[in-house]
Amino acid sequence: MVFLAFVALSLLLCGLAAADLDDPEHFYAGGGAAFGPAGGGLAIAGDYISAATLLSTTGAVALDGADGILFACATVFSLFLMMRFLGEPLRRKGVFTLGDFLADRLGDPSVRRALGVASLVVLTPLLLVQLSTAGRIMAAMFGLPDGALTGCTVAGGALMVCYAAFGGMRGVGYVQILKVGVVLTALLLLAGVVLARYGWSPPALFGAAREHSGAGADYALPGLHFGHSLAGRLDLIGFEATLLIGVACLPHITMRLHPVGDARTARRAVGWAVGPVALVCAGVVVAGLGACALLGRGPVRAADPGGATALLMVTGALDPVAGGSRHSMLFAIVACAVFATTLAAVAGITLAAASSLARDFGGRPAHGGRSAAGEIRRARLGIVLVGAVAVVVSAALGDHGRMTLIALSFTVAASVLAPVLLYALFLPGHSATGVRWTVYGTLPLVVLLLAGSPAVSGTPFAVFPAYDVRWFPLQTPGLITIPAGFLFGLVGRTHAGSGAPRTSWPRSSTALGARPLDGAGADL
């Protein structure tokens, strides 16, 4: 009943939002401009909180102690950096995707396709992971066997298509705000129950987790996840850098910054976005420590090598009832929160991917009349196509390579999108040639290094655990690819032809109806 009530309310909100989707401005950007600083910030927080935040970070805290806590802190700090430094510069009227923004900023439409390629490479793996998680959570809530996983994935995909196609940015924004409320309620309730077991004392909880971890003092020190060797330390630094930079540049999150009305609204939205995410991550840390303290590292790792089931396991341990955990109200609330997280994230990612297909690969963007209506039809068709392909691929992959797909998305975002955005915003005279060098030079490097890493073969969480073809020692290649992305951009900039447009703010921005930046953003 809890689950069905959430689904019914979500569909109602998307239906109410659908009445205003009569042009691209409403369909792509109807969220942030209509919500104000509070609603816009909460919608951004909803897009930011994903299944990786809830499940993978909880598992990392349960299995790796201090490393997992560092991952949670990096998640919060990454959003703060994005909202503080990118919130104002990225707001532009008539801009709906990163391709739109860069084409307007650099005065060269040829960058659209390159940004479209990079955006799809970032969004597609995330979409597959979220869909697979949604199917598993739905099966767990209803107590269905593994054979029903495909049907649950298809059902989750159908809901996702309804949210994105009928609600557009505004409808998905309503769902994200609702999701933030559900997730905050569930995690604060769960964290309260865990802390109550240990006298409301965080040190006592951490001490119990360390005692039952079997890792001794290493549980309280960084390095348990990747090891204390030189490669392990470099891997930890690279992963933290990838998480810090990459998550801030994910296209479905930056898409919410474009329609923000003015600099004051952007600044006020920072607290509304960062505050809920900080509370969620604090709840995740408490839940992860509770999983280790109550269950131990062994059972958590045995259930899933990456600890993705730790959140649901600790929920079942806290409220054991006859007939199994699916008869527990606490389990129902937490499972519904996780499902709401994955479903809303899937809707946002699908909308961003379809928008990139329609805008960056669909020819000249439309701004009114019949062509505007045609563009919305193309966008909705793109949502259906993206959803159908993602459901098929996700059902085929199952849980294989989940961590590898997440690593691919975050690494490409940190190594490609971050250099492109930062150079375009803060490096005067950056050119479209530099953008293309960054995209087409760094993407093959990321794929090459990741293919030879422990994330693909030779480890229990790899795509092919039974084979070992590793030649690159780091699980996340961000330590190499992030500097390479910035270097490719500089090299491409120096090789730009004399006729290539180089301007800090293009004349075309006036044609798109953009407002000049004010406040701190005017200095850019």
PLY file of the C-alpha trace (Angstrom):
ply
format ascii 1.0
element vertex 524
property float x
property float y
property float z
element edge 523
property int vertex1
property int vertex2
end_header
0.00 0.00 0.00
2.86 2.40 0.78
4.42 1.64 -2.58
1.18 1.96 -4.57
0.33 5.23 -2.82
3.68 6.69 -3.91
3.21 5.54 -7.51
-0.35 6.93 -7.67
0.68 10.31 -6.25
3.68 10.52 -8.61
1.56 9.84 -11.67
-0.98 12.42 -10.50
1.73 15.08 -10.19
3.07 14.27 -13.67
-0.46 14.46 -15.06
-0.99 17.89 -13.50
2.32 19.09 -14.94
1.52 17.78 -18.44
-1.12 20.46 -19.07
1.55 23.17 -19.48
3.90 21.26 -21.80
3.04 23.14 -24.98
6.51 24.29 -26.05
10.17 23.32 -25.50
10.62 25.95 -22.79
7.97 24.24 -20.64
8.93 20.67 -21.56
12.69 21.00 -21.01
12.88 23.77 -18.42
9.50 23.89 -16.69
11.01 22.70 -13.43
13.58 25.07 -11.97
11.97 28.31 -13.12
8.55 27.39 -11.72
9.63 26.06 -8.33
11.59 29.01 -6.96
14.71 28.57 -4.81
13.17 26.06 -2.37
11.48 23.84 -4.95
14.34 24.16 -7.42
16.91 23.24 -4.77
14.88 20.25 -3.62
14.44 19.08 -7.23
18.22 19.28 -7.72
18.73 17.33 -4.49
16.28 14.71 -5.77
18.18 14.35 -9.03
21.44 14.14 -7.10
20.35 11.35 -4.72
20.63 8.09 -6.65
20.70 4.39 -5.95
24.48 4.62 -5.70
24.12 7.17 -2.91
21.75 5.00 -0.90
22.86 1.44 -1.63
26.51 1.55 -2.69
27.57 4.17 -0.13
25.76 2.31 2.67
27.58 -0.85 1.61
30.91 0.99 1.47
30.44 2.27 5.04
29.46 -1.21 6.27
32.40 -2.94 4.58
35.13 -0.31 4.56
34.43 2.02 7.47
36.41 5.24 7.07
36.57 4.88 3.28
32.79 4.75 3.03
32.47 7.82 5.27
34.89 9.66 2.97
32.76 8.68 -0.04
29.66 10.10 1.66
31.45 13.34 2.52
32.72 13.68 -1.06
29.15 13.27 -2.33
27.95 16.22 -0.24
30.97 18.39 -0.99
30.63 17.72 -4.73
27.07 19.10 -4.76
28.17 22.13 -2.75
30.93 22.88 -5.26
28.53 22.52 -8.18
25.88 24.78 -6.68
28.42 27.34 -5.47
30.56 27.68 -8.58
28.39 26.42 -11.47
24.90 27.36 -10.30
25.06 30.95 -11.53
27.21 30.62 -14.69
25.12 27.73 -16.09
21.77 29.54 -15.91
20.69 30.63 -19.41
17.29 31.22 -20.95
16.62 29.08 -24.02
19.31 26.57 -23.03
18.21 23.03 -22.19
21.24 20.71 -22.59
25.00 20.97 -22.21
25.22 21.01 -26.01
22.90 24.04 -26.07
24.96 25.78 -23.41
28.34 25.20 -25.05
27.04 26.13 -28.52
25.73 29.39 -27.09
28.75 30.06 -24.91
31.35 29.43 -27.64
29.26 30.69 -30.55
29.79 27.46 -32.51
26.93 24.95 -32.99
29.38 22.25 -34.07
30.07 21.35 -30.43
26.54 20.02 -29.99
27.26 16.57 -31.36
30.45 16.15 -29.31
28.61 17.12 -26.12
25.72 14.85 -27.12
28.11 11.89 -27.44
29.71 12.61 -24.06
26.34 13.09 -22.36
24.97 9.79 -23.66
28.12 7.93 -22.61
27.69 9.34 -19.10
23.92 8.81 -18.83
23.48 5.36 -20.40
25.43 3.32 -17.80
23.71 5.19 -14.95
20.32 4.46 -16.49
21.07 0.73 -16.74
22.19 0.54 -13.10
19.16 2.44 -11.81
16.72 0.31 -13.82
18.26 -2.95 -12.61
18.09 -1.70 -9.02
14.44 -0.65 -9.42
13.52 -4.13 -10.65
15.28 -5.84 -7.75
13.71 -3.55 -5.15
10.23 -4.12 -6.60
10.76 -7.89 -6.50
11.99 -7.67 -2.89
9.00 -5.55 -1.80
6.45 -8.00 -3.17
8.42 -11.11 -2.23
8.68 -12.27 -5.85
11.19 -14.92 -7.03
14.21 -14.10 -9.18
12.33 -15.23 -12.25
10.07 -12.18 -11.90
13.00 -9.77 -12.07
12.56 -9.13 -15.79
8.89 -8.31 -15.35
9.69 -5.94 -12.48
12.34 -4.20 -14.59
9.85 -3.76 -17.42
7.25 -2.37 -14.99
9.77 0.10 -13.58
10.75 1.14 -17.09
7.11 1.73 -18.03
6.60 3.99 -15.01
9.79 5.84 -15.89
8.60 6.50 -19.44
5.26 7.80 -18.13
6.96 10.18 -15.71
9.39 11.61 -18.26
7.17 11.65 -21.38
4.01 13.06 -19.81
5.46 15.21 -17.04
8.54 16.67 -18.71
11.00 18.58 -16.56
8.27 19.98 -14.33
6.59 16.63 -13.70
9.91 14.93 -13.00
10.73 17.83 -10.68
7.55 17.21 -8.68
8.49 13.53 -8.39
12.02 14.47 -7.25
10.66 16.74 -4.52
8.29 14.00 -3.37
11.19 11.55 -3.42
13.33 13.79 -1.20
10.57 13.81 1.41
10.15 10.03 1.30
13.89 9.32 1.44
14.54 11.78 4.26
11.69 10.32 6.30
12.85 6.74 5.78
16.54 7.33 6.46
16.03 9.55 9.49
13.65 6.94 10.92
16.13 4.15 10.22
19.06 6.14 11.63
17.05 6.91 14.75
16.28 3.22 15.33
19.96 2.31 14.84
21.23 5.01 17.21
18.60 4.06 19.81
20.17 0.58 19.94
23.45 2.18 21.06
22.17 4.78 23.50
22.06 7.57 20.90
25.85 7.63 20.95
27.62 7.81 17.55
31.01 6.83 19.12
29.40 3.74 20.66
27.90 2.82 17.30
31.22 3.27 15.52
33.01 1.26 18.19
30.55 -1.62 17.82
30.93 -1.53 14.03
34.72 -1.61 14.29
34.57 -4.50 16.77
32.32 -6.61 14.53
34.10 -5.70 11.29
36.97 -8.11 11.82
39.34 -5.47 10.43
40.45 -4.02 13.75
42.00 -0.56 13.64
42.01 -0.59 9.82
38.25 -0.06 9.87
38.79 3.43 11.29
41.59 4.35 8.85
41.38 5.22 5.12
42.58 2.51 2.73
40.55 -0.57 3.67
38.57 -0.58 0.40
41.51 -0.36 -2.02
44.30 -1.64 0.23
47.31 0.03 1.76
49.72 -0.57 -1.11
50.90 2.27 -3.35
48.35 1.29 -6.00
45.63 1.21 -3.35
46.47 4.68 -2.09
46.53 6.06 -5.62
43.21 4.33 -6.29
41.64 5.98 -3.25
42.87 9.43 -4.33
41.67 8.84 -7.90
38.27 7.60 -6.82
37.74 10.54 -4.46
38.72 12.98 -7.22
36.41 11.25 -9.69
33.52 11.30 -7.23
34.13 14.92 -6.24
34.40 16.27 -9.80
32.32 13.82 -11.82
29.09 13.82 -9.85
28.97 17.62 -10.01
28.95 17.54 -13.82
26.33 14.86 -14.52
24.09 16.15 -17.37
20.74 15.39 -15.71
21.81 17.55 -12.75
23.31 20.47 -14.70
20.13 20.45 -16.81
18.25 21.76 -13.77
20.57 24.76 -13.43
19.84 26.26 -16.86
16.30 27.57 -16.15
17.13 29.17 -12.77
15.72 32.69 -12.93
18.45 34.92 -11.48
21.64 34.91 -9.45
19.81 35.47 -6.14
17.59 32.44 -6.76
20.65 30.37 -7.64
22.40 31.37 -4.42
19.33 30.68 -2.28
18.87 27.27 -3.89
22.28 26.13 -2.61
21.07 25.48 0.93
17.86 23.80 -0.21
19.89 21.42 -2.39
22.87 20.71 -0.13
20.97 20.44 3.19
18.75 17.44 2.31
21.65 15.64 0.61
23.81 16.14 3.71
21.05 14.69 5.91
20.60 11.72 3.57
24.34 11.00 3.57
24.43 11.25 7.37
21.60 8.72 7.53
23.46 6.48 5.08
26.59 6.55 7.27
24.58 5.61 10.38
22.78 2.82 8.48
26.07 1.46 7.14
27.68 1.43 10.58
24.54 -0.23 11.94
24.76 -2.95 9.30
28.33 -3.75 10.30
27.58 -3.56 14.02
24.46 -5.76 13.88
25.38 -8.18 11.09
29.16 -8.05 10.65
31.17 -7.59 7.46
31.06 -11.27 6.52
27.29 -11.64 5.99
27.07 -8.26 4.24
29.87 -9.19 1.83
28.44 -12.67 1.30
25.09 -11.20 0.24
26.76 -8.83 -2.23
30.50 -8.24 -2.79
29.93 -4.49 -3.01
27.53 -4.34 -0.06
24.59 -3.08 -2.12
22.11 -5.03 0.01
23.39 -3.67 3.35
20.63 -1.06 3.68
17.81 -3.58 3.31
19.65 -6.14 5.45
20.02 -3.80 8.41
16.36 -2.81 8.04
15.32 -6.45 8.29
17.61 -6.98 11.29
16.13 -4.00 13.14
12.52 -5.13 12.70
12.35 -8.96 12.53
8.77 -10.10 12.06
7.07 -13.42 11.41
6.77 -14.21 7.72
9.88 -12.36 6.63
11.03 -8.77 6.24
8.45 -7.94 3.58
5.79 -8.00 6.35
7.68 -5.27 8.25
6.40 -1.69 8.02
9.94 -0.35 8.51
11.14 -2.51 5.63
8.23 -1.29 3.48
9.07 2.37 4.14
12.80 1.95 3.46
12.22 -0.22 0.36
9.71 2.31 -0.95
12.28 5.08 -0.40
14.92 3.14 -2.33
12.47 2.36 -5.13
11.36 6.01 -5.25
15.01 7.02 -5.48
15.77 4.71 -8.38
12.54 5.41 -10.26
12.83 9.20 -9.99
16.51 9.06 -10.92
15.67 6.88 -13.93
13.03 9.39 -15.06
15.46 12.30 -14.77
18.26 10.48 -16.56
15.91 9.32 -19.33
14.62 12.86 -19.85
18.18 14.21 -20.05
19.24 11.48 -22.52
16.18 12.02 -24.74
16.70 15.80 -24.60
20.28 15.32 -25.80
19.08 13.11 -28.64
16.42 15.61 -29.70
18.53 18.77 -29.30
22.13 17.75 -29.93
21.52 15.21 -32.70
18.19 16.48 -34.05
19.35 19.40 -36.16
18.65 23.04 -35.49
16.65 23.50 -32.25
13.15 24.88 -32.57
11.88 27.95 -30.75
8.21 28.19 -31.60
5.29 27.24 -33.82
4.88 23.92 -35.57
8.58 23.12 -35.31
8.38 23.50 -31.51
5.50 21.01 -31.33
7.46 18.68 -33.58
10.47 18.91 -31.31
8.39 17.92 -28.29
7.06 14.94 -30.24
10.63 13.95 -31.11
11.67 14.32 -27.48
8.80 12.11 -26.30
9.61 9.56 -28.98
13.22 9.69 -27.80
12.09 9.01 -24.23
10.14 5.94 -25.36
13.07 4.65 -27.44
15.64 5.29 -24.71
13.39 3.62 -22.14
12.71 0.56 -24.32
16.39 0.01 -25.16
17.44 0.56 -21.53
14.87 -1.95 -20.24
16.03 -4.63 -22.68
19.73 -4.11 -21.97
19.20 -3.83 -18.21
17.17 -7.04 -18.11
19.91 -8.82 -20.07
22.77 -7.55 -17.89
21.12 -8.01 -14.50
23.63 -7.12 -11.76
26.71 -7.86 -13.89
29.18 -4.99 -13.98
27.12 -2.64 -11.80
30.15 -0.99 -10.20
31.98 -0.86 -13.53
29.09 1.00 -15.16
29.02 3.52 -12.31
32.79 3.98 -12.58
32.48 4.57 -16.34
29.82 7.25 -15.90
31.60 9.15 -13.14
35.01 8.92 -14.83
33.73 10.25 -18.15
31.88 13.06 -16.36
35.02 14.03 -14.42
37.44 13.59 -17.32
35.37 15.01 -20.21
32.48 17.16 -19.02
34.38 18.88 -16.20
37.27 20.14 -18.41
34.82 21.22 -21.13
32.65 23.19 -18.69
35.46 24.75 -16.68
37.42 25.84 -19.76
34.32 27.25 -21.45
33.35 29.19 -18.31
36.67 30.38 -16.94
39.27 30.23 -19.75
38.90 33.23 -22.09
39.14 32.37 -25.77
38.46 28.65 -25.41
37.35 27.20 -28.74
35.08 24.48 -30.12
38.20 22.68 -31.31
39.38 22.36 -27.72
36.01 20.89 -26.79
36.21 18.27 -29.52
39.78 17.35 -28.58
38.69 16.83 -24.97
35.69 14.67 -25.91
37.16 12.53 -28.67
40.61 12.29 -27.10
39.62 11.41 -23.55
36.70 9.03 -24.17
38.84 6.29 -25.84
41.46 6.67 -23.10
38.84 6.13 -20.36
37.46 3.03 -22.09
40.94 1.62 -22.74
42.16 2.01 -19.15
38.90 0.79 -17.64
38.95 -2.32 -19.87
42.35 -3.27 -18.46
41.48 -2.48 -14.83
40.34 -4.69 -11.93
36.83 -3.32 -12.45
36.46 -5.51 -15.58
38.28 -8.74 -14.71
40.01 -10.66 -11.97
38.05 -9.45 -8.91
34.76 -10.59 -7.27
32.91 -7.40 -8.26
34.25 -7.29 -11.83
32.26 -7.85 -15.00
34.24 -11.04 -15.67
35.38 -12.30 -12.25
36.48 -15.70 -13.62
38.99 -14.15 -16.04
42.03 -12.03 -15.35
43.33 -9.80 -18.14
44.31 -6.87 -15.94
47.21 -4.70 -17.05
46.18 -1.39 -15.45
46.41 -1.50 -11.62
43.78 1.12 -10.69
40.07 0.32 -10.42
39.13 3.90 -11.35
41.39 5.52 -13.97
40.45 9.09 -12.98
43.93 9.86 -11.67
45.17 9.54 -15.28
42.15 10.56 -17.34
41.17 13.75 -15.46
44.52 15.50 -16.09
44.47 14.05 -19.63
41.07 15.65 -20.29
42.33 19.08 -19.26
45.51 18.56 -21.31
43.56 17.55 -24.43
41.51 20.72 -24.09
44.60 22.91 -23.95
46.24 21.14 -26.89
43.06 21.43 -28.96
42.79 25.11 -28.10
46.31 25.80 -29.37
45.59 23.88 -32.59
42.37 25.77 -33.32
42.37 27.37 -36.73
42.49 31.11 -37.09
38.87 31.10 -38.30
37.54 29.23 -35.29
35.25 31.31 -33.11
36.87 32.39 -29.86
34.76 34.55 -27.61
34.00 34.63 -23.92
30.27 35.28 -24.53
28.72 34.84 -27.97
26.47 37.28 -29.74
23.94 34.50 -30.22
23.05 34.66 -26.52
20.89 37.72 -27.20
18.99 35.86 -29.89
18.23 33.11 -27.42
16.78 35.60 -24.99
19.55 35.23 -22.41
19.82 37.70 -19.58
23.19 39.16 -18.64
24.77 37.77 -15.54
24.65 39.87 -12.41
26.43 39.74 -9.09
29.38 37.39 -8.89
28.52 35.84 -12.23
29.04 39.14 -14.06
32.77 38.91 -13.47
32.89 35.75 -15.58
0 1
1 2
2 3
3 4
4 5
5 6
6 7
7 8
8 9
9 10
10 11
11 12
12 13
13 14
14 15
15 16
16 17
17 18
18 19
19 20
20 21
21 22
22 23
23 24
24 25
25 26
26 27
27 28
28 29
29 30
30 31
31 32
32 33
33 34
34 35
35 36
36 37
37 38
38 39
39 40
40 41
41 42
42 43
43 44
44 45
45 46
46 47
47 48
48 49
49 50
50 51
51 52
52 53
53 54
54 55
55 56
56 57
57 58
58 59
59 60
60 61
61 62
62 63
63 64
64 65
65 66
66 67
67 68
68 69
69 70
70 71
71 72
72 73
73 74
74 75
75 76
76 77
77 78
78 79
79 80
80 81
81 82
82 83
83 84
84 85
85 86
86 87
87 88
88 89
89 90
90 91
91 92
92 93
93 94
94 95
95 96
96 97
97 98
98 99
99 100
100 101
101 102
102 103
103 104
104 105
105 106
106 107
107 108
108 109
109 110
110 111
111 112
112 113
113 114
114 115
115 116
116 117
117 118
118 119
119 120
120 121
121 122
122 123
123 124
124 125
125 126
126 127
127 128
128 129
129 130
130 131
131 132
132 133
133 134
134 135
135 136
136 137
137 138
138 139
139 140
140 141
141 142
142 143
143 144
144 145
145 146
146 147
147 148
148 149
149 150
150 151
151 152
152 153
153 154
154 155
155 156
156 157
157 158
158 159
159 160
160 161
161 162
162 163
163 164
164 165
165 166
166 167
167 168
168 169
169 170
170 171
171 172
172 173
173 174
174 175
175 176
176 177
177 178
178 179
179 180
180 181
181 182
182 183
183 184
184 185
185 186
186 187
187 188
188 189
189 190
190 191
191 192
192 193
193 194
194 195
195 196
196 197
197 198
198 199
199 200
200 201
201 202
202 203
203 204
204 205
205 206
206 207
207 208
208 209
209 210
210 211
211 212
212 213
213 214
214 215
215 216
216 217
217 218
218 219
219 220
220 221
221 222
222 223
223 224
224 225
225 226
226 227
227 228
228 229
229 230
230 231
231 232
232 233
233 234
234 235
235 236
236 237
237 238
238 239
239 240
240 241
241 242
242 243
243 244
244 245
245 246
246 247
247 248
248 249
249 250
250 251
251 252
252 253
253 254
254 255
255 256
256 257
257 258
258 259
259 260
260 261
261 262
262 263
263 264
264 265
265 266
266 267
267 268
268 269
269 270
270 271
271 272
272 273
273 274
274 275
275 276
276 277
277 278
278 279
279 280
280 281
281 282
282 283
283 284
284 285
285 286
286 287
287 288
288 289
289 290
290 291
291 292
292 293
293 294
294 295
295 296
296 297
297 298
298 299
299 300
300 301
301 302
302 303
303 304
304 305
305 306
306 307
307 308
308 309
309 310
310 311
311 312
312 313
313 314
314 315
315 316
316 317
317 318
318 319
319 320
320 321
321 322
322 323
323 324
324 325
325 326
326 327
327 328
328 329
329 330
330 331
331 332
332 333
333 334
334 335
335 336
336 337
337 338
338 339
339 340
340 341
341 342
342 343
343 344
344 345
345 346
346 347
347 348
348 349
349 350
350 351
351 352
352 353
353 354
354 355
355 356
356 357
357 358
358 359
359 360
360 361
361 362
362 363
363 364
364 365
365 366
366 367
367 368
368 369
369 370
370 371
371 372
372 373
373 374
374 375
375 376
376 377
377 378
378 379
379 380
380 381
381 382
382 383
383 384
384 385
385 386
386 387
387 388
388 389
389 390
390 391
391 392
392 393
393 394
394 395
395 396
396 397
397 398
398 399
399 400
400 401
401 402
402 403
403 404
404 405
405 406
406 407
407 408
408 409
409 410
410 411
411 412
412 413
413 414
414 415
415 416
416 417
417 418
418 419
419 420
420 421
421 422
422 423
423 424
424 425
425 426
426 427
427 428
428 429
429 430
430 431
431 432
432 433
433 434
434 435
435 436
436 437
437 438
438 439
439 440
440 441
441 442
442 443
443 444
444 445
445 446
446 447
447 448
448 449
449 450
450 451
451 452
452 453
453 454
454 455
455 456
456 457
457 458
458 459
459 460
460 461
461 462
462 463
463 464
464 465
465 466
466 467
467 468
468 469
469 470
470 471
471 472
472 473
473 474
474 475
475 476
476 477
477 478
478 479
479 480
480 481
481 482
482 483
483 484
484 485
485 486
486 487
487 488
488 489
489 490
490 491
491 492
492 493
493 494
494 495
495 496
496 497
497 498
498 499
499 500
500 501
501 502
502 503
503 504
504 505
505 506
506 507
507 508
508 509
509 510
510 511
511 512
512 513
513 514
514 515
515 516
516 517
517 518
518 519
519 520
520 521
521 522
522 523
